[in-house]
Amino acid sequence: MNRLEGNVALVTGGSRGIGAAVALRLAEEGADVALTYREGEAPAQKIVEQIEGLGRRALAVRADGADALDAAVERTVETLGRLDVLVNNAGVFLVGPLDQLGPTEIDATLAVNVRAPYQLARAASRHMTDGGRIINIGSNIAERAPFPGLALYAMSKTALIGLTKGLARELGPRAITVNLVHPGPTDTDANPAAGPNAEAIAGLTALGRYAAPAEIAATVAHLAGPDARYITGSVISVDGGFSA
């Protein structure tokens, strides 16, 4: 597959889970890929080695804090030569009762889940040529919060709907598309399909199972490719019917 031949992608939170699957799928499609991580250099370097094993260039950038986000974009462009695709995947998942999540937790959640995607889109769009792609990774929880304790996280992921639609309008004249993917329950280290609550969570989907990270990555790859050039401002649920 070479639909993304000659393209450069930046995937935030690309060292594990959905982010790692996206980084690898984009490389399989022909893109050179930079990925960010907050901690754990070894897993990030492992993904880099896998991408290089596919014959693509790769770069891992530690990005912890607001200033590091702009720096990650600049380093991607300096090292890989350009930037065509941004995947805002990094996120934090702070849950709990309303009276236990105060200003500290609010600020931490909004900084990563809302401010960072905005800031990265702003920085990346300066370098993108016409026809670039911005893909935000949201959550099925923005569509349906089935348990108590999810209000803060749901709020942060719902904000991405407005961000996606606003950016789609602003960047549309440059043929830069902006879309949002809402994954459902997905089998990752942070939320394993064999976890203690997995059976109940899987039962909330129409298909009765967790997704594999590669299933989310497949939709992201489509949105990044040439066949999706007329899709923008869209919210696409890849959730096994969780929100049905």
C-alpha positions in Angstrom: 0.0 0.0 0.0 1.4 3.4 -0.9 -1.5 5.8 -0.8 0.5 8.0 1.6 3.8 7.8 -0.3 5.8 11.0 0.1 3.7 12.2 3.1 4.9 12.9 6.6 2.6 12.3 9.6 2.9 13.3 13.2 1.0 11.1 15.7 0.8 12.2 19.3 0.9 9.6 22.0 2.2 7.2 19.4 4.2 4.8 21.6 1.4 2.5 22.6 -2.2 1.5 22.2 -4.3 3.3 19.4 -1.5 5.8 18.8 1.1 3.0 18.1 -1.4 1.2 15.8 -2.1 4.5 13.9 1.6 5.2 13.5 2.3 1.7 12.1 -0.7 1.8 9.8 0.3 5.1 8.3 3.8 3.8 7.7 2.3 0.7 6.0 0.4 3.1 3.7 3.7 4.8 2.8 4.1 7.7 5.2 7.2 8.7 7.1 6.1 9.1 10.7 7.0 11.1 13.8 5.4 10.2 17.1 5.4 11.9 20.5 5.5 10.3 23.9 5.4 11.7 27.4 7.3 9.0 29.3 8.8 5.6 28.4 11.4 6.2 25.7 11.9 2.4 25.1 8.3 1.7 23.8 8.5 4.8 21.6 11.9 3.6 20.1 10.4 0.2 19.5 7.7 1.7 17.3 10.3 3.7 15.5 12.3 0.5 14.8 9.1 -1.2 13.5 8.4 1.8 11.2 12.0 1.8 9.9 11.6 -1.9 9.3 8.8 -1.1 6.9 11.3 1.1 4.9 10.0 4.4 6.2 11.7 7.2 8.2 10.6 7.6 11.8 11.2 9.9 14.7 10.2 9.8 18.4 9.9 13.1 20.2 9.4 13.5 24.0 6.7 16.1 24.4 5.7 16.9 28.0 4.2 20.4 28.3 2.9 23.2 26.1 6.2 24.4 24.8 7.2 20.9 23.8 4.2 20.6 21.5 5.3 23.4 19.1 8.8 22.0 19.3 7.6 18.5 18.3 6.0 20.0 15.1 9.2 22.0 14.3 11.4 19.0 14.9 9.2 16.8 12.6 9.5 19.3 9.8 13.2 19.9 10.3 14.0 16.1 10.4 11.5 14.6 7.9 11.2 17.6 5.6 7.5 18.4 5.7 4.2 17.7 7.6 1.0 16.5 5.8 -0.9 14.6 8.5 -1.5 15.4 12.2 -3.2 12.8 14.4 -4.1 14.3 17.8 -4.3 11.0 19.7 -2.6 11.7 23.1 -5.0 11.9 26.0 -5.5 11.5 29.7 -8.4 9.6 31.4 -9.1 11.0 34.9 -12.4 9.7 36.3 -14.1 9.8 39.6 -16.9 11.4 41.6 -17.7 15.0 40.9 -16.6 16.2 44.4 -13.2 14.5 44.0 -12.1 16.0 40.7 -11.2 19.6 41.4 -9.2 22.4 39.7 -6.0 20.3 39.5 -7.7 17.4 37.7 -9.7 19.8 35.5 -6.6 21.7 34.4 -4.6 18.5 33.7 -7.5 17.0 31.6 -8.1 20.1 29.5 -4.4 20.7 29.0 -3.9 17.4 27.3 -7.3 16.6 25.8 -8.4 20.1 24.6 -5.6 22.6 24.6 -2.9 20.4 23.1 -5.0 19.4 20.0 -5.8 23.1 19.4 -2.2 24.1 19.8 -0.8 21.3 17.6 -3.4 22.1 14.9 -2.3 25.7 15.0 1.4 24.8 14.8 1.0 22.1 12.2 -1.3 24.1 9.9 1.5 26.6 9.4 3.6 23.9 7.7 0.9 22.0 5.8 0.5 22.5 2.1 -3.0 22.5 0.6 -4.6 19.2 1.1 -3.3 18.4 4.5 -5.1 16.3 7.1 -5.9 16.8 10.8 -7.5 13.9 12.6 -8.6 14.2 16.2 -9.1 11.1 18.3 -12.1 11.5 20.7 -14.0 8.9 22.6 -17.3 7.1 22.6 -17.8 8.6 26.0 -18.5 11.9 24.3 -21.6 10.3 22.8 -22.7 8.2 25.7 -21.6 8.2 29.4 -22.9 4.9 30.8 -21.4 5.1 34.2 -21.0 7.8 37.0 -17.7 9.5 37.2 -17.1 10.3 33.6 -18.2 13.9 33.5 -14.8 15.5 33.3 -13.5 13.2 30.6 -16.7 13.4 28.6 -16.6 17.2 28.7 -13.0 17.2 27.4 -13.7 14.8 24.5 -17.0 16.6 23.6 -15.0 19.8 23.2 -13.2 18.1 20.3 -16.4 18.1 18.3 -16.5 21.9 18.3 -12.8 22.1 17.6 -13.1 19.8 14.7 -16.0 21.6 13.1 -14.4 25.0 13.7 -11.1 24.0 12.2 -12.8 22.4 9.2 -14.4 25.7 8.3 -11.3 27.7 8.9 -8.9 25.4 7.0 -11.3 24.3 4.3 -10.2 27.0 1.8 -6.8 25.4 1.9 -8.3 21.9 1.3 -7.1 20.8 4.7 -9.6 18.4 6.1 -10.3 18.0 9.8 -12.2 15.1 11.2 -12.9 13.4 14.5 -12.8 9.7 15.3 -14.6 8.4 18.3 -13.2 5.0 19.3 -15.3 2.6 21.3 -13.9 0.2 23.9 -10.5 -0.8 22.5 -8.1 -3.5 23.7 -5.0 -1.6 25.0 -2.7 -1.8 28.0 -4.8 0.9 29.6 -8.1 -0.8 28.9 -7.6 -4.5 28.3 -10.3 -6.6 26.8 -9.5 -9.1 29.6 -9.8 -6.4 32.4 -12.1 -6.7 35.4 -15.0 -4.7 33.9 -14.4 -5.6 30.3 -17.3 -8.0 30.0 -19.8 -5.4 31.1 -18.3 -2.7 28.9 -18.2 -5.0 25.8 -21.9 -5.8 26.5 -22.7 -2.1 25.9 -21.7 -2.4 22.3 -24.0 -3.8 19.6 -21.2 -6.2 18.5 -20.5 -7.4 22.0 -16.7 -7.0 21.9 -13.8 -4.7 22.2 -12.1 -3.3 19.1 -8.5 -4.1 18.2 -6.3 -0.9 17.9 -5.8 -1.7 14.2 -9.5 -1.3 13.6 -9.4 2.3 14.8 -6.2 2.8 12.8 -7.8 1.7 9.6 -10.4 4.5 9.8 -7.7 7.0 10.6 -5.6 5.8 7.6 -8.6 6.3 5.3 -9.2 9.8 6.5 -5.5 10.6 6.0 -5.6 9.3 2.4 -6.7 10.7 -1.0 -10.1 8.9 -1.0 -11.2 11.0 2.0 -10.5 14.4 0.5 -14.2 15.4 0.5 -14.8 14.4 4.2 -14.3 17.2 6.6 -15.9 18.4 9.8 -17.2 14.9 10.4 -17.5 12.9 13.6 -17.0 9.2 12.9 -17.8 6.6 15.6 -15.8 3.4 15.4 -17.4 1.9 18.5 -19.0 -1.4 17.6 -22.5 0.2 18.1 -21.8 1.6 21.6 -23.7 4.7 20.8 -26.4 3.1 18.7 
